[in-house]
Amino acid sequence: DTAVSQTPKYLVTQMGNDKSIKCEQNLGHDTMYWYKQDSKKFLKIMFSYNNKELIINETVPNRFSPKSPDKAHLNLHINSLELGDSAVYFCASRDEGLKAFFGQGTRLTVV
Amino acid sequence: AQSVTQPDIHITVSEGASLELRCNYSYGATPYLFWYVQSPGQGLQLLLKYFSGDTLVQGIKGFEAEFKRSQSSFNLRKPSVHWSDAAEYFCAVGGITGGGNKLTFGTGTQLKVEL
């Protein structure tokens, strides 16, 4: 039983394309996040949602648009992909005690 | 602003040796502190967390960490390292504020274990 699942696990696409990454959690948590991990393994928060409402947007380009149809899902849509968007994107959900549960990551490669 | 510093980018230890990974944080209120481990190609797994109370916290896989407020540190330790402990380790600080809540991660320490 996967707690936080992301699809796809790997995504290779050309510059200028639009792509989406899906995330679902079955833990009943209200809060979900998207993090970006760059090639140097640095993890940076992108967005935080609480019960479908955007809480944190960490100066992410507006080509990135999260969407939360319900509190169990937080999808990430990226328009006009650029080379610099290549990274591993992690979805996470958080319990009441700030314990975060991470998905396996989506490795995005823009060519 | 909250921040985390992990001064050691790489650490190599021999199997069976003791381990200490350093973490210093900056946070304006009482911090919530975490250590996560990331194995190659995997997501992050929580090793342990500190919220309040006893400053020495025990985690999974034989890890422990000590919160020292005076030093703004939360160093991770293990008495005897196993080859399977080779991974990337991340310290994180978080809290609940009026602007929301988030975890801020350090840059990670890559642990290599020599057999």
Interface residues (C-beta under 8 A of the other chain):
Chain A: V4 T31 Y33 K40 K41 F42 L43 K44 I45 S48 N50 I55 I56 E58 F90 A92 R94 G97 L98 K99 A100 F101 F102 G103 Q104 G105
Chain B: Y32 F34 Y36 Q38 G41 Q42 G43 L44 Q45 L46 K49 F51 E88 F90 G94 G95 I96 G99 G100 N101 K102 L103 T104 F105 T107 G108 Q110
